[in-house]
Amino acid sequence: MTVERVVVLGATGNVGTSVVRSLVADPEVGSVVGVARRIPDWTLPRLTWAEADIRKDDLTPLFRGADVVVHLSWLFQPTHQPKVTWDNNVRGSIRVFEAVAEAGVPALVYASSVGAYSPGPKDTPVDESWPTHGWAEAAYPREKAYLERVLDAFEPAHPGVRVVRMRPGFIFKQGAASQQRRLFAGPFLPNKLVQALPVIPDLPGLVFQALHTEDAAEAYRLAALQNVRGAFNIAAEPAVDAKVLAECLKATVVRAPAWPVRAALTAAWALHLVPASPGLFETVLQLPVMDTTRARIELGWTPRHSAQEAIGEFLTGLHRGAGLPTAPLESSVDGGRLHELGTGVGEQP
């Protein structure tokens, strides 16, 4: 299917930078508009930039004439200020959905997440019908689950809008490693320490799914260009457990209970030593393993990278302090780690 104009919100982030690359490389796409709060210096053929904040700017004129809007904008931090993330992620997304309807855009591709799912099994993959009530102890799954309910109401109210909900696992690429270190580990983690870990604790429930950002971007491209609707689970093989992590890090697996890690993370988060909340750690332990059959059959999507390769790229990027020339993905912020610490662990400008 040929589309003349695709608008991508959150185009300067981990997924967004790869989505715009995937779209402009497709001859069936006429043009791409990348939307961000801070316009980057780099560009691509058939890509134009627009500066907008989904929390306050009028999005309807930006969306008029678009064939598809891809909504990727999201704030992971600050976890200590949930109103900030709620205002952007929930209220901002509702403004996006309303502007899509008002502008008459025929298709919306929204970045949901495995984090929207209710707790579920690790040994039996679940399909897209699994309940999406999230995990109440962390802002991220609460917000993702809330927006699933918003779209449940939006779709019957706007039957002319083709709505696709993408539910990927954890998404990695080398160029996003520095940003992910800032968002989840904070300024006290030396870049080279992770690859030197001698042991990996085998915690109850430590099984999750990952994929390379380029593969996630390909799934978004397919969803934007094909006449599909509904939710799609997106993840690469294999599911990642302690054994897989140990292979990536050349470490030894050691059985361990989860409570010491949970207690240490709770204390560190309360003291603003790490940005990732204990609720987010608990979310990982509760998430189900997803069945990706629908994406493979109806989208025709097949990941080119294994989960180990995606994690390996992240580890390489972390070791090198890798980044990309956009505000979210810069290898370092002005003022370095002292600035990260001084402005508050977990802040996301």
Residue pairs with C-beta under 8 A, 6 or more apart in sequence:
1 28
1 225
1 226
1 227
2 28
2 29
2 30
3 28
3 29
3 30
3 67
3 68
3 224
3 225
4 30
4 31
4 65
4 67
5 30
5 31
5 32
5 33
5 65
5 66
5 67
5 68
6 23
6 29
6 31
6 32
6 33
6 66
6 67
6 68
6 69
6 70
6 224
7 32
7 33
7 35
7 50
7 62
7 63
7 66
7 68
7 69
7 70
7 105
8 16
8 19
8 20
8 23
8 32
8 33
8 34
8 35
8 69
8 70
8 72
9 16
9 35
9 52
9 54
9 69
9 70
9 71
9 72
9 73
9 96
10 16
10 35
10 36
10 71
10 72
10 73
10 74
10 111
11 17
11 19
11 20
11 34
11 35
11 36
11 49
11 72
12 34
12 36
12 38
12 40
12 326
12 327
12 328
12 329
13 72
13 74
13 176
13 179
13 326
13 328
13 329
14 171
14 173
14 175
14 176
14 179
14 180
14 213
14 328
14 329
15 72
15 111
15 171
15 213
15 216
15 217
15 220
16 34
16 36
16 72
17 175
17 324
17 326
17 329
18 173
18 213
18 214
18 216
18 217
19 70
19 72
19 216
19 217
19 220
19 221
20 32
20 34
20 44
20 47
21 44
21 217
22 214
22 217
22 218
22 220
22 221
23 29
23 32
23 221
23 224
24 32
24 44
24 45
24 46
24 47
26 221
26 225
28 225
29 46
29 225
30 46
31 46
31 47
31 48
32 44
32 46
32 47
32 48
33 47
33 48
33 49
33 50
33 62
33 66
34 47
34 48
34 49
34 50
35 49
35 50
35 51
35 52
35 62
35 73
36 49
36 51
36 52
36 326
36 327
37 51
37 52
37 53
37 327
38 51
38 326
38 327
39 49
39 51
40 49
40 325
40 326
40 327
41 325
42 325
42 326
43 49
50 62
52 59
52 62
53 92
54 73
54 88
54 92
54 93
54 95
54 96
55 87
55 88
55 91
55 92
55 95
58 99
59 95
59 96
59 99
59 103
60 99
60 102
60 103
61 103
62 99
63 69
63 99
63 100
63 102
63 103
63 105
64 103
64 104
66 103
66 105
67 105
67 106
67 107
68 105
68 106
68 107
68 108
68 109
68 224
68 225
69 96
69 100
69 105
69 107
69 108
69 109
70 109
70 111
70 220
70 224
71 93
71 96
71 108
71 109
71 110
71 111
72 111
73 88
73 92
73 93
73 96
74 88
74 89
74 111
75 84
75 85
75 88
75 89
75 348
76 85
76 140
76 183
76 184
76 348
77 85
77 183
77 275
77 346
77 347
77 348
78 84
78 85
78 275
78 344
78 346
78 347
78 348
79 85
79 138
79 139
79 269
79 275
79 276
79 277
79 280
79 346
80 272
80 344
80 346
82 139
85 139
85 140
85 143
86 139
86 143
89 143
89 147
90 143
90 146
90 147
90 150
93 110
93 147
93 150
94 147
94 150
97 108
97 150
97 151
97 154
100 108
100 161
101 154
101 157
101 158
101 161
105 161
106 160
106 161
106 162
107 161
107 162
107 163
107 164
107 224
108 161
108 162
108 163
108 164
109 164
109 166
109 220
109 223
109 224
110 147
110 151
110 163
110 164
110 165
110 166
111 166
111 168
112 132
112 144
112 147
112 148
112 165
112 166
112 167
112 231
113 140
113 141
113 144
113 167
113 168
114 167
114 168
114 169
114 170
114 208
114 209
114 233
114 235
114 287
114 288
114 290
115 134
115 135
115 140
115 141
115 144
115 283
115 287
116 132
116 134
116 141
116 144
116 145
116 147
116 148
116 167
117 126
117 130
117 131
117 132
117 134
117 167
117 287
117 288
117 290
118 130
118 131
118 132
118 133
118 134
118 135
118 288
119 135
119 286
119 287
119 288
120 126
120 130
120 286
120 287
120 288
120 289
121 288
121 289
122 205
122 207
122 239
122 288
122 289
123 289
124 289
125 288
125 289
125 290
125 291
125 292
126 288
126 289
126 290
126 291
127 233
127 290
127 291
127 293
127 294
128 167
128 230
128 231
128 232
128 233
128 294
130 288
132 144
132 145
132 148
133 145
134 141
134 142
134 143
134 144
134 145
134 146
135 141
135 142
135 279
135 282
135 283
135 286
135 287
136 142
137 278
137 279
137 282
137 283
138 277
138 279
138 280
138 282
138 283
139 277
139 279
140 280
140 283
141 283
148 165
151 163
151 165
154 161
154 163
155 161
155 163
162 227
162 228
162 229
163 229
163 230
164 223
164 224
164 228
164 229
164 230
164 231
164 232
165 230
165 231
165 232
166 216
166 219
166 220
166 223
166 231
166 232
166 234
167 231
167 232
167 233
167 234
167 290
168 211
168 216
168 219
168 233
168 234
168 235
169 208
169 209
169 210
169 211
169 234
169 235
169 236
169 290
170 208
170 209
170 210
170 211
171 210
171 211
171 212
171 213
171 216
171 310
172 180
172 210
172 211
172 212
172 213
172 310
172 311
172 313
172 314
173 212
173 213
173 214
173 310
173 313
173 314
173 317
174 313
174 314
174 316
174 317
174 320
174 322
175 317
175 322
175 323
175 324
175 329
176 213
176 314
176 317
176 323
176 324
176 329
177 313
177 314
177 315
177 316
177 317
177 318
177 320
177 321
177 322
177 323
178 317
178 318
178 321
178 322
178 323
178 329
178 330
178 331
178 332
179 323
179 328
179 329
179 330
180 314
180 318
181 189
181 191
181 318
182 275
182 333
182 340
183 275
183 276
183 346
183 348
184 274
184 275
184 276
184 280
185 274
185 275
185 276
186 273
186 274
186 275
186 276
186 340
186 345
186 346
187 337
187 338
187 340
187 341
187 345
188 273
188 274
191 318
191 319
191 320
191 321
192 319
194 249
194 315
194 318
194 319
195 249
195 315
195 318
195 319
197 249
197 251
198 251
198 252
199 246
199 251
199 252
199 253
199 254
200 242
200 245
200 246
200 249
200 251
200 252
200 253
200 254
201 242
201 254
201 255
201 256
201 261
202 241
202 242
202 243
202 253
202 254
202 255
202 256
203 242
203 256
203 257
203 258
203 261
203 285
204 257
204 258
204 285
205 258
205 284
205 285
205 286
206 241
206 242
206 258
206 284
206 285
207 239
207 240
207 241
207 289
208 239
208 240
208 284
208 287
209 235
209 236
209 239
209 240
209 289
209 290
209 307
210 235
210 236
210 240
210 307
210 310
210 311
211 234
211 235
211 236
211 303
211 305
211 307
211 310
212 236
212 303
212 304
212 305
212 309
212 310
212 313
213 310
214 304
214 305
215 234
215 236
215 301
215 303
215 304
215 305
215 310
216 234
218 301
218 303
218 304
219 232
219 234
219 295
219 299
219 301
222 299
222 300
222 301
223 232
223 299
226 299
226 300
228 298
228 299
231 294
232 292
232 294
232 295
232 298
232 299
232 301
233 290
233 291
233 292
233 294
233 295
234 292
234 295
234 301
235 290
235 292
235 303
235 307
236 303
236 305
236 306
236 307
236 310
237 303
237 306
237 307
238 244
238 306
238 307
238 308
239 289
239 307
240 307
240 311
242 253
243 253
244 307
244 308
244 311
245 251
245 311
246 252
246 253
247 308
248 308
248 311
248 312
248 315
249 315
258 285
261 281
262 278
262 281
262 282
265 274
265 276
265 278
265 281
266 278
268 274
269 275
269 276
269 277
269 278
272 344
272 345
272 346
273 345
274 345
274 346
275 345
275 346
292 301
295 301
296 302
305 313
316 322
321 331
321 332
322 331
323 329
323 330
323 331
323 332
324 330
327 349
328 348
333 339
333 340
333 349
335 342
340 347
343 349
